[in-house]
């Protein structure tokens, strides 16, 4: 993933990312546009489809902007949910760290 | 909110659902094949089942389940909803209503009937879909425990198929059939609190599942509407649980998603060759930690507490990279996605707007009827009080200051407005009564072996709740008569050149401050000769009486008419119609019949919109104060001696604009005085009776026009012929409200025996 040398920002996800959180998460992500982003999903206990959608849209946008969008840590629940719904996040895992 | 309150709400919702169910089925019966109608019907049964399950109403659940299974066959086009099928379904709707009532009020239901219908429904379901036959049993048993109401699917649990079952079956996995499932949620799914992850989790428990998430619709972040649905899934599921089990998983969400389930042949099943499918991990127990909900209401605190618990207990584990499956999405697809994404988000936005509009439509609250009644009573007292106050001000201060008078006028206006608004609270559409009638028609048609179609119009016409409640009984009676006696047998109909199916039309409309309900059938009409003969035989009319057709038709409402047992066999109408007329009159209404031989009969009922107040003209007759309903009065005039013409022994006519109108002396008819008053000294009120035709009612003087609060004479005293009700005037005296139609009818009294004409008041 081609990333520019810009300031890297970190976003820690809330434990519960249910339907109600999607809008808030969307706004947070929009606010972080333009910088490389590292997402910490280690605290996530529950994540719903809408929030995964927002995250994946973010991944796509960051990719289009040639910025890096990675998950530094993910919780078991987060990983299992993404696997369950067939969303592959392996390529977004921060392997180089 | 305690359990009983929730249950009460459930039953109220049941009533709405049952109404929905019935009107949907009737639409289908009329040939409507809109999938939305079928869905609405299915939804209604489904919601009742869901709620009943939450309350452990097993009878209701098991019946609803079988019903639902059959409806599902209709929905999936496996069963054509022909007339025979719908007949069973309409009956089932009736039984479902009975079961609901029994569950609420503790009554009993005709078990033989419901068992019979269950059999019929199952036969229908099985006739076309043999594999569905096994499904009802296990699910029906499990449903009472596990089905959560649609309102909250967060805690949705798979019905009847636990993870344990799955493990027991595991060895046989290799031979299991594979289903390909396409699941495409709509934004509504999320808006209603459903969660695709939970559905997929439950799905994964049915067997071995691999999944592909289609993210093509996902737009870039800045164009994304975070609460819209973009993901869609293609799932391959190996399971022996059958298609029904798969659909059961989606049962609370299926109107909000596109769902396709197809069986792919056993070994050849290599689904999604071109799509990378991701196997779903077996152990999803970590996702199970939401509180299980059996009732649709979770207190917020509970939820928070549960979340806190989860938080404390959760062990955050860093994930390790596993075998890598590349995401299908890559950068080179992006351009195509942009336009698709924009279109999708636009569609999603309009859908969201629609939904917002729908939810903002009419916020309502449920209010105890007693409270409304108390309010109405109080407003009635207020009106009387205000009238008394006005009167005593006038009496005590003949030339009262203008400020007091103005204040009083304003008070009067306000009172009036309050009264109107309060009355509007009680106004309800006649729909529920009309809907009940369709059941009556079905049952009578069944009993008599006739084929009948009930058409209802103007169901949303509003009228006071008391009127609606009291309307059901006479209407039922009339509908029974219309089907039983009005319509001919199919053979006779065919012989008469009509279609075998009879039509009964029930219409409601507003007309000049009253509600008019019409019941028309296309039967044989009234056999006037026989009715007339019967009336003569029964001494109701003189043998040589010259009656108009209308008058003959109206004879069937006469009390003496229905006693004969033969009449129902020969002419049709006549059974208990006097009872009908009395109950309509007790409502301050009038009933009329017009009949065309060979073409059917039309019963017209005209009822007041409210039973609480009335605009009336206050008049004096022989030193008594009477109130004449304003709606009946066409005009008032001061007769001149030249306009009065006498004929016969004591009949008088008044000439109004070159036409003659019978003059009716109210004081004489009510026996207020022995001899006829001199018309020139009084005032004539030109009234129009429901049967058409005008009469001039003679009164001594007009006191004024006033809104009066109706107090029932029947409830407080006893029925007085010619008097509809009573009221309390401003000076505290009781005034009688005239029943114009009876007075007019009595004035025609010559053709009727004395019992029909009015004896003394009281």
Boltz contact constraints between the chains, C-beta under 6 A:
constraints:
  - contact:
      token1: [A, 15]
      token2: [B, 311]
      max_distance: 6.0
  - contact:
      token1: [A, 19]
      token2: [B, 190]
      max_distance: 6.0
  - contact:
      token1: [A, 22]
      token2: [B, 226]
      max_distance: 6.0
  - contact:
      token1: [A, 22]
      token2: [B, 227]
      max_distance: 6.0
  - contact:
      token1: [A, 23]
      token2: [B, 226]
      max_distance: 6.0
  - contact:
      token1: [A, 26]
      token2: [B, 226]
      max_distance: 6.0
  - contact:
      token1: [A, 29]
      token2: [B, 221]
      max_distance: 6.0
  - contact:
      token1: [A, 42]
      token2: [B, 316]
      max_distance: 6.0
  - contact:
      token1: [A, 45]
      token2: [B, 310]
      max_distance: 6.0
  - contact:
      token1: [A, 45]
      token2: [B, 314]
      max_distance: 6.0
  - contact:
      token1: [A, 48]
      token2: [B, 195]
      max_distance: 6.0
  - contact:
      token1: [A, 48]
      token2: [B, 197]
      max_distance: 6.0
  - contact:
      token1: [A, 49]
      token2: [B, 196]
      max_distance: 6.0
  - contact:
      token1: [A, 49]
      token2: [B, 197]
      max_distance: 6.0
  - contact:
      token1: [A, 50]
      token2: [B, 190]
      max_distance: 6.0
  - contact:
      token1: [A, 53]
      token2: [B, 230]
      max_distance: 6.0
  - contact:
      token1: [A, 53]
      token2: [B, 231]
      max_distance: 6.0
  - contact:
      token1: [A, 54]
      token2: [B, 226]
      max_distance: 6.0
  - contact:
      token1: [A, 56]
      token2: [B, 218]
      max_distance: 6.0
  - contact:
      token1: [A, 57]
      token2: [B, 218]
      max_distance: 6.0
  - contact:
      token1: [A, 57]
      token2: [B, 221]
      max_distance: 6.0
  - contact:
      token1: [A, 57]
      token2: [B, 224]
      max_distance: 6.0
  - contact:
      token1: [A, 58]
      token2: [B, 221]
      max_distance: 6.0
  - contact:
      token1: [A, 61]
      token2: [B, 220]
      max_distance: 6.0
  - contact:
      token1: [A, 61]
      token2: [B, 221]
      max_distance: 6.0
  - contact:
      token1: [A, 63]
      token2: [B, 331]
      max_distance: 6.0
  - contact:
      token1: [A, 73]
      token2: [B, 318]
      max_distance: 6.0
  - contact:
      token1: [A, 74]
      token2: [B, 319]
      max_distance: 6.0
  - contact:
      token1: [A, 75]
      token2: [B, 316]
      max_distance: 6.0
  - contact:
      token1: [A, 76]
      token2: [B, 286]
      max_distance: 6.0
  - contact:
      token1: [A, 76]
      token2: [B, 317]
      max_distance: 6.0
  - contact:
      token1: [A, 77]
      token2: [B, 286]
      max_distance: 6.0
  - contact:
      token1: [A, 79]
      token2: [B, 319]
      max_distance: 6.0
  - contact:
      token1: [A, 80]
      token2: [B, 281]
      max_distance: 6.0
  - contact:
      token1: [A, 80]
      token2: [B, 284]
      max_distance: 6.0
  - contact:
      token1: [A, 80]
      token2: [B, 286]
      max_distance: 6.0
  - contact:
      token1: [A, 80]
      token2: [B, 287]
      max_distance: 6.0
  - contact:
      token1: [A, 81]
      token2: [B, 197]
      max_distance: 6.0
  - contact:
      token1: [A, 83]
      token2: [B, 281]
      max_distance: 6.0
  - contact:
      token1: [A, 84]
      token2: [B, 200]
      max_distance: 6.0
  - contact:
      token1: [A, 84]
      token2: [B, 280]
      max_distance: 6.0
  - contact:
      token1: [A, 85]
      token2: [B, 197]
      max_distance: 6.0
  - contact:
      token1: [A, 85]
      token2: [B, 200]
      max_distance: 6.0
  - contact:
      token1: [A, 85]
      token2: [B, 213]
      max_distance: 6.0
  - contact:
      token1: [A, 86]
      token2: [B, 211]
      max_distance: 6.0
  - contact:
      token1: [A, 86]
      token2: [B, 212]
      max_distance: 6.0
  - contact:
      token1: [A, 86]
      token2: [B, 213]
      max_distance: 6.0
  - contact:
      token1: [A, 86]
      token2: [B, 278]
      max_distance: 6.0
  - contact:
      token1: [A, 87]
      token2: [B, 213]
      max_distance: 6.0
  - contact:
      token1: [A, 88]
      token2: [B, 325]
      max_distance: 6.0
  - contact:
      token1: [A, 88]
      token2: [B, 327]
      max_distance: 6.0
  - contact:
      token1: [A, 90]
      token2: [B, 321]
      max_distance: 6.0
  - contact:
      token1: [A, 90]
      token2: [B, 324]
      max_distance: 6.0
  - contact:
      token1: [A, 93]
      token2: [B, 321]
      max_distance: 6.0
